[in-house]
Amino acid sequence: MYKTDAHLHTAESNFCGEIPAEELVRKYKAEGYHTIIETVHCNEIFLSHISEDWDEKIDYMLIGNKKAKALGDQIGLNVLFAIEVTLNRM
Protein backbone atom coordinates (compact mmCIF):
# COMPACT_ATOMS: atom_id res chain seq x y z
CA MET A 1 0.00 0.00 0.00
CA TYR A 2 1.19 3.51 -0.81
CA LYS A 3 0.39 6.47 1.42
CA THR A 4 -0.25 9.67 -0.52
CA ASP A 5 -1.48 13.12 0.42
CA ALA A 6 -3.08 14.49 -2.72
CA HIS A 7 -3.42 18.10 -1.61
CA LEU A 8 -1.20 20.08 0.73
CA HIS A 9 0.09 23.64 0.91
CA THR A 10 3.48 24.94 1.99
CA ALA A 11 4.15 28.18 3.83
CA GLU A 12 6.37 29.48 1.03
CA SER A 13 3.73 29.92 -1.63
CA ASN A 14 0.27 29.72 -0.11
CA PHE A 15 -1.66 31.89 2.29
CA CYS A 16 -3.20 28.84 3.92
CA GLY A 17 0.10 26.93 4.25
CA GLU A 18 1.63 27.24 7.69
CA ILE A 19 4.51 24.76 7.59
CA PRO A 20 7.66 25.31 5.47
CA ALA A 21 8.17 22.88 2.58
CA GLU A 22 11.23 21.10 3.97
CA GLU A 23 9.57 20.56 7.35
CA LEU A 24 6.48 19.10 5.65
CA VAL A 25 8.61 16.71 3.60
CA ARG A 26 10.40 15.45 6.70
CA LYS A 27 7.11 15.01 8.59
CA TYR A 28 5.42 13.10 5.76
CA LYS A 29 8.46 10.86 5.26
CA ALA A 30 8.58 10.13 9.01
CA GLU A 31 4.89 9.16 8.92
CA GLY A 32 5.53 6.62 6.16
CA TYR A 33 4.16 8.50 3.17
CA HIS A 34 5.43 7.64 -0.31
CA THR A 35 4.06 10.63 -2.24
CA ILE A 36 2.82 14.13 -1.53
CA ILE A 37 1.29 16.61 -3.93
CA GLU A 38 2.24 20.19 -3.12
CA THR A 39 -0.58 22.40 -4.37
CA VAL A 40 -0.59 26.14 -5.04
CA HIS A 41 -3.54 28.48 -5.47
CA CYS A 42 -4.05 30.04 -8.86
CA ASN A 43 -6.74 32.65 -8.54
CA GLU A 44 -7.11 36.38 -8.95
CA ILE A 45 -6.76 37.18 -5.24
CA PHE A 46 -3.58 35.12 -4.79
CA LEU A 47 -1.96 36.31 -8.02
CA SER A 48 -2.76 39.97 -7.37
CA HIS A 49 -0.32 40.00 -4.43
CA ILE A 50 2.59 39.05 -6.68
CA SER A 51 4.46 41.07 -9.31
CA GLU A 52 2.74 41.98 -12.58
CA ASP A 53 5.36 39.96 -14.46
CA TRP A 54 4.01 36.50 -15.28
CA ASP A 55 7.44 34.80 -15.01
CA GLU A 56 7.84 36.23 -11.49
CA LYS A 57 4.36 34.94 -10.57
CA ILE A 58 5.31 31.43 -11.73
CA ASP A 59 8.66 31.54 -9.91
CA TYR A 60 6.91 32.60 -6.70
CA MET A 61 4.29 29.86 -7.02
CA LEU A 62 7.02 27.22 -7.40
CA ILE A 63 9.19 28.18 -4.40
CA GLY A 64 7.63 25.65 -2.02
CA ASN A 65 7.51 22.92 -4.64
CA LYS A 66 11.17 23.31 -5.59
CA LYS A 67 12.26 23.11 -1.94
CA ALA A 68 10.00 20.13 -1.25
CA LYS A 69 11.08 18.31 -4.43
CA ALA A 70 14.79 18.79 -3.74
CA LEU A 71 14.55 17.38 -0.23
CA GLY A 72 12.10 14.67 -1.30
CA ASP A 73 14.58 13.45 -3.92
CA GLN A 74 17.29 13.25 -1.25
CA ILE A 75 15.27 11.31 1.32
CA GLY A 76 13.09 9.17 -0.95
CA LEU A 77 9.71 10.91 -0.94
CA ASN A 78 7.92 11.53 -4.23
CA VAL A 79 6.90 15.18 -4.48
CA LEU A 80 4.49 16.17 -7.21
CA PHE A 81 3.06 19.57 -8.10
CA ALA A 82 -0.54 20.67 -8.62
CA ILE A 83 -2.37 23.91 -9.18
CA GLU A 84 -5.66 24.67 -7.47
CA VAL A 85 -7.52 26.81 -9.99
CA THR A 86 -10.43 29.03 -9.00
CA LEU A 87 -12.46 30.29 -11.91
CA ASN A 88 -14.31 33.58 -11.80
CA ARG A 89 -18.06 33.16 -11.56
CA MET A 90 -20.28 34.93 -14.04
C-alpha positions in Angstrom: 0.0 0.0 0.0 1.2 3.5 -0.8 0.4 6.5 1.4 -0.3 9.7 -0.5 -1.5 13.1 0.4 -3.1 14.5 -2.7 -3.4 18.1 -1.6 -1.2 20.1 0.7 0.1 23.6 0.9 3.5 24.9 2.0 4.2 28.2 3.8 6.4 29.5 1.0 3.7 29.9 -1.6 0.3 29.7 -0.1 -1.7 31.9 2.3 -3.2 28.8 3.9 0.1 26.9 4.2 1.6 27.2 7.7 4.5 24.8 7.6 7.7 25.3 5.5 8.2 22.9 2.6 11.2 21.1 4.0 9.6 20.6 7.4 6.5 19.1 5.6 8.6 16.7 3.6 10.4 15.4 6.7 7.1 15.0 8.6 5.4 13.1 5.8 8.5 10.9 5.3 8.6 10.1 9.0 4.9 9.2 8.9 5.5 6.6 6.2 4.2 8.5 3.2 5.4 7.6 -0.3 4.1 10.6 -2.2 2.8 14.1 -1.5 1.3 16.6 -3.9 2.2 20.2 -3.1 -0.6 22.4 -4.4 -0.6 26.1 -5.0 -3.5 28.5 -5.5 -4.0 30.0 -8.9 -6.7 32.6 -8.5 -7.1 36.4 -8.9 -6.8 37.2 -5.2 -3.6 35.1 -4.8 -2.0 36.3 -8.0 -2.8 40.0 -7.4 -0.3 40.0 -4.4 2.6 39.0 -6.7 4.5 41.1 -9.3 2.7 42.0 -12.6 5.4 40.0 -14.5 4.0 36.5 -15.3 7.4 34.8 -15.0 7.8 36.2 -11.5 4.4 34.9 -10.6 5.3 31.4 -11.7 8.7 31.5 -9.9 6.9 32.6 -6.7 4.3 29.9 -7.0 7.0 27.2 -7.4 9.2 28.2 -4.4 7.6 25.6 -2.0 7.5 22.9 -4.6 11.2 23.3 -5.6 12.3 23.1 -1.9 10.0 20.1 -1.3 11.1 18.3 -4.4 14.8 18.8 -3.7 14.6 17.4 -0.2 12.1 14.7 -1.3 14.6 13.4 -3.9 17.3 13.2 -1.2 15.3 11.3 1.3 13.1 9.2 -1.0 9.7 10.9 -0.9 7.9 11.5 -4.2 6.9 15.2 -4.5 4.5 16.2 -7.2 3.1 19.6 -8.1 -0.5 20.7 -8.6 -2.4 23.9 -9.2 -5.7 24.7 -7.5 -7.5 26.8 -10.0 -10.4 29.0 -9.0 -12.5 30.3 -11.9 -14.3 33.6 -11.8 -18.1 33.2 -11.6 -20.3 34.9 -14.0 
